[in-house]
Amino acid sequence: MTSKRIALGVRYDGANYHGWQSQDDLQTVQLRLQLALSRVANHSVVVTCAGRTDAGVHATGQIVHFDTDAERDDCSWVFGANSNLPADISVLWAKEVGREFHARFSATARRYRYVLYNYDVRPGILRHAVGWYYRPLDEKRMQEAALYLLGRHDFSSFRGANCQAKTAVRMMTQLDVHRQRRMIIIEVKANAFLMHMVRNIAGSLIEIGTGRKDPKWLQDVLEARDRRQAGVTISPNGLYLVEVDYPPEFELPSNPLGPFFLP
């Protein structure tokens, strides 16, 4: 029997998990997804994702693939997986793809959204779904600063201490900051990301939004290539992997970027 490759679109609330990647004796998204798919396939399944999210980080547009000898149609993979998954993980779609497809290496870009609740009282509802900052923030100053990070740069100043990437050079094609009532949305797109990169950039933009730093300061931080020069690493609660881009020949389905509570 010929082995087939299946791609899945996956959405999850990361609050109860120690990130994506399987770890000994820890609950992870990868572990729960593999267990569910293995039951549907009747054999052990190993999944590969487009982007490994950290503990507490969410996804509305994660893409994964796995290989299987099982004969199932697309709907069976979706409904079978969801029947065996916890309520905070769901498979959106399934599609058979060629063996040349790879969820990680075929991807050309990833898009993240950080949702920051900007109000003087901490959120009760959606407390695991949004970040929070209590002082007023000027999103226009934050957007002005964001422009300094566009393009191909060494992002060492925004790289987590335990990052294992071979290089800190990334190509950032989008970094937008806008407000929707009491929420500030930071949207960032690049070919790939470093560990904690989005959260560290968001922490630095907050410094500018409060008025403590000038927008030009972000360029100085970038050029320093020194993590100690940047802002703090903010909470993972508001961070979402919302989209992964692939060459059009793979013809993967698309879904609204999310999270669902944004217009």
N, C-alpha and C positions, 0 to 999 in steps of 0.2 A: 504494500500500500504506500502511495506517495505521500510524503509529508507536505503539509500546506502551511503557509504563513498567514496569520490573521492579525489585522490591526483593529484596535479598539479606541474609541473615545471614552475617557473616564473623567468623572467629576467626584470630588470628595471634600469633606470638611476635615481638615487636618488636626483639629483641636485635641482629639483623643489618641493621636499617633505620634510615634517618635520618628516622624519623617517618612519619606518614601521607602528608602532602602532597607531590605531585610537585615535584622541584627539579632544576635542570640538572645532569646528569652524576652524580646521586646515586641510590642504591638506596632506594626508598620503597615502602611497601605499596600506595599508590594506583597507582604505575607498574606494579608487577607484576600487580595485579588487572586493570588496564585492558588490558595486553598479552594476558592470558589470555582475557578476555571478548571482545576484538576478534577473536581467532582463532576462537572459537565462533560469533560473529555474522557473520564475514566482512566486517566494516566496523569503522571506528574507533569505539571506545566510550570515553565519559568518565563516570566515576562520581563521585557526590556522597555524602559520608558524614555521619553524625549528629554525630560529634565527632572533630576532628583530634587524634590522639594524637602526643606528642612522641617524639623519638628514644629507643629503648630501651623504650618503654611497650608493653604487650601489650593484647589485647582478646579477650574470650570472647563478647561480645555486640554487636559493631559492626554497624550497619545502614547499607546504602548503597542508592542507586537509580541507574538509568541508562535511557536511552531507546534503542529499537532498532526497526528495520523487520524484523528476522529473525524467522522463524517457528520457534520452539523451544518444547518443553514445559518444565515446571519442572525435571524430572529431568535433561533435557539441559543446562540451564544449570549445574546443580550438578556433574554428572559431567564435563561438558566443561571447565568452569573448573578444577576440581581436577586434571584431567589435564594442564593447562598451567601450573599454579602450582607454586612451590617447596614443599618439604615443611613449611615453617613458616607457611604461609598456607592456610586451607581455607574453602571456602564450605559453610555448613551447610544452607541452604535457599534456595529462590527462589520468588517469588510475583508474579504480575502484579497491579499496583495501578492505581488511577485516576490521571489526570494531576494531580489535586489533591494527591496524596501527594508530600511532599518529605522526604527523610531527615533534613535538618537543621531546616527550619522547621516541620515538622509535629510534631516531638518536643516532649513536654511536660516531660520530666525525663531526667537521666542519672544512672547509679549507677556509682561506682568502688569498687574494693577495693584497699587497699594491704596486702600481706602482708610482715610484718617478722619475720625470723628473729632471735630474741633469745637469743643464746648467746655464750659467751666466745671460741669458735673460729669463724672464718668458714666459711660453707658451701662444700663442694666440689661435691656433687650439688645440682642445681637452682640453681646460683650466679647464673644470669641470670634466674631465675624469682622470686626473693625479694630483698627488701632485707635489710640486716643491721645489727644494733646489738649491741655486745659487752657493755655494762654492763646489769645487771638493771633492768628497767622495771616500774613499778607500773601496771598497766592500769586499776586502779580510779581512781587519781588522774587518769589520762588521760581516762577516761570522764566524770568530774566536770567537768573543764575543757571537754570537748567540748560540753556543754550551752549554754555561753555563745555558741556560734556558730550555734545554731539560729535560724531565722527570716530575715527580710529585712534585709540589712545591706550596707554598703559594705565590700567585702573587699579594699580597696587594700593593706592590710598583707600580704596573701598573694598578691599579683599579681606575675608575672614582669616583669622590666624591659622586655622587648620585646613585651609584650602589646599587641595592637591593638584590643581591645574598646573600644567607645565609652563604656561605663559599667562601673564595678566593682560595681554593685549586683546581688546575686544572692539568690535565695530558697532557703535550705538547709532541707530537710525531714527529713534524717536524718544523724546523725554518731554512730556507735556504735564502741566499742573493746572488744574482747574477746580472750581468750587461748585458743588451742588448743595445749596442751603448750608447745613452745618457740616457737610462732609467735603474734605479735600481729596481729590483723586489724583494720584501720581501714576502716570502711565508711561511705561518704558519698554522699548523694543531694541533688541540687539541680536547679533548672530549667536551669541552664547553669553552665559553669565558666570561670574565667580561666586564662591561661597559667601553668602550674606551681602552680596553686592547691592541689591536693590534696597535692602533695609539700611545699609550704611549710607547710601546716597540719600534716602529719605530722611535719615537722621541729620544729615548735613543741611538739607534743604530747610528743615525745621529751624536750624540756627539762623538762617537767613530770613525766614518768614516771621520770626519774632523780632527782627531788627537788631539782634546781637551781632550779626555779621553782614557785610555788604555782599551783594551778588558776585562781585569780582573775586571774593574770597574763595569761591568754589573752584575757580581756575587755578588759584595758588595751591589749593589742596591737591587737585589733580596732578599738577606738575611736580609736587613734592614727592610723589610715589611713596608715601609714608602713612600707614594706617593711623598713626597717632595724631596726625594733623586734621583728620576728619571728625565728623560728629559721631554721636553714639549709635550703636546698633539698636534700632527700635523694635518693638514687639512684632512677632510673626503673625499676630492675630489678623491684621488687615491685608495680608499679602496673598495674591491669587495668581497662579499661572493660568492665563486666560486664552492663550492661542499659541499654536506652533505652526509655522509655515513649512510647506513642502513643495517641491516642483509639481506643476499642475498635472503632469502625466500620471501621478498616483491617484488622482481623482478621489481624494478623501472627502467625506462629508464635512460640513461646517455647521457650527451652532452659534447662537448669540454669545458674545464675549462674557457677559456676567461680571460680578455676581448678580443674581436675579433681582435684588432690591434696588439696583441702579436703573435709572430710566434708559 
